[in-house]
Amino acid sequence: MRLDLPLVVGVDGSDGCLVALDWAVDEAARHGLSLRLVYASLWERYEGITPSLSTGRPSEQVMADHIVASAAQRARRRNPDVKVSTDVLPAEAEDALLRESNNACALVTGSRGRGELKGLLLGSVGLAVAARAHCPVIVVRGDKAGLAGTHERILLGAGDPAVGGEAAWFALREAEVRGCTLDVVRAWRCPAHETADVAALAETGARYHEKRARAQADELLRGPVADHPDVRVRRTTVEGPARKVLVDRSAAADLVIVGARRRQDPFGLQLGRVAHTLLHHAQCPVAVVPQHV
């Protein structure tokens, strides 16, 4: 996490945005970061917008200014020591946040935005930004305990070293600044054709896959752990689908962190099944950390 860049929060006045804002203020205070609050809308594209009687400006622009001003006031009330700046951008929310990701230490969004259907598990903007942003993206969701950070535990889904290296560094820094335990979970599965063999061979296959999973987790953590020797790290290998294992364990975590591969191609969603499932179902905030390849 680059401490010389701000923590950027997408604000839109929704309930989910306010929850994300409060979480982001606390996160900025922990890391000594400034906070940049961004509202994006293409109000000038719409014809027939009614001007505000008091200002003569388009009503959408007046609303945007009110939303960011109210968000900044809320942030300062929560922690007056956190430096806050605001901006209203004439762009689609997804495009604006993706551009902001080029100059942010991380992006924070709520799980659903203003005007999105309540039945949605994750809003379209949050999903697209998590899939394509150049910096870590934290989608703030979950139950009260996870949002409040009372578990004192960070959860890292240990992916392949080629994909999860940046996520591991992010997780160690987060656990260190919070002074909490880092739970590192590497899930593994024995291929179906191996379990069909005789019992002895199947047992040997299971031991092989578990040992391989442990070695991959050790490789992933070697550098970050050496750089953060005071962090309590608990490593676990679990048989089963990673997405289910991590969703279940997110109930006892304050933040779950996974890596995501970023290709040079800027189009299309680039999230694996594990990150996608966590963004929709985790019981605490989710950080998706890009690994550029």
Rosetta blueprint (number, residue, H / E / L):
1 M L
2 R L
3 L L
4 D L
5 L L
6 P L
7 L E
8 V E
9 V E
10 G E
11 V L
12 D L
13 G L
14 S L
15 D H
16 G H
17 C H
18 L H
19 V H
20 A H
21 L H
22 D H
23 W H
24 A H
25 V H
26 D H
27 E H
28 A H
29 A H
30 R H
31 H H
32 G L
33 L L
34 S L
35 L E
36 R E
37 L E
38 V E
39 Y E
40 A E
41 S L
42 L L
43 W H
44 E H
45 R H
46 Y L
47 E L
48 G L
49 I L
50 T L
51 P E
52 S L
53 L L
54 S L
55 T L
56 G L
57 R L
58 P E
59 S H
60 E H
61 Q H
62 V H
63 M H
64 A H
65 D H
66 H H
67 I H
68 V H
69 A H
70 S H
71 A H
72 A H
73 Q H
74 R H
75 A H
76 R H
77 R H
78 R H
79 N L
80 P L
81 D L
82 V L
83 K L
84 V E
85 S E
86 T E
87 D E
88 V E
89 L E
90 P L
91 A L
92 E L
93 A H
94 E H
95 D H
96 A H
97 L H
98 L H
99 R H
100 E H
101 S H
102 N H
103 N H
104 A L
105 C L
106 A E
107 L E
108 V E
109 T E
110 G E
111 S L
112 R L
113 G L
114 R L
115 G L
116 E L
117 L L
118 K L
119 G L
120 L L
121 L L
122 L L
123 G L
124 S H
125 V H
126 G H
127 L H
128 A H
129 V H
130 A H
131 A H
132 R H
133 A L
134 H L
135 C L
136 P L
137 V E
138 I E
139 V E
140 V E
141 R L
142 G L
143 D L
144 K H
145 A H
146 G H
147 L H
148 A H
149 G L
150 T L
151 H L
152 E L
153 R E
154 I E
155 L E
156 L E
157 G E
158 A L
159 G L
160 D L
161 P H
162 A H
163 V H
164 G H
165 G H
166 E H
167 A H
168 A H
169 W H
170 F H
171 A H
172 L H
173 R H
174 E H
175 A H
176 E H
177 V H
178 R H
179 G L
180 C L
181 T E
182 L E
183 D E
184 V E
185 V E
186 R E
187 A E
188 W E
189 R L
190 C L
191 P L
192 A H
193 H H
194 E H
195 T H
196 A L
197 D L
198 V L
199 A H
200 A H
201 L H
202 A H
203 E H
204 T H
205 G H
206 A H
207 R H
208 Y H
209 H H
210 E H
211 K H
212 R H
213 A H
214 R H
215 A H
216 Q H
217 A H
218 D H
219 E H
220 L H
221 L H
222 R H
223 G H
224 P H
225 V H
226 A H
227 D H
228 H L
229 P L
230 D L
231 V L
232 R L
233 V E
234 R E
235 R E
236 T E
237 T E
238 V E
239 E E
240 G L
241 P L
242 A H
243 R H
244 K H
245 V H
246 L H
247 V H
248 D H
249 R H
250 S H
251 A H
252 A H
253 A L
254 D L
255 L E
256 V E
257 I E
258 V E
259 G E
260 A E
261 R E
262 R E
263 R L
264 Q L
265 D L
266 P L
267 F L
268 G L
269 L L
270 Q L
271 L L
272 G L
273 R H
274 V H
275 A H
276 H H
277 T H
278 L H
279 L H
280 H H
281 H H
282 A L
283 Q L
284 C L
285 P L
286 V E
287 A E
288 V E
289 V E
290 P E
291 Q E
292 H E
293 V L
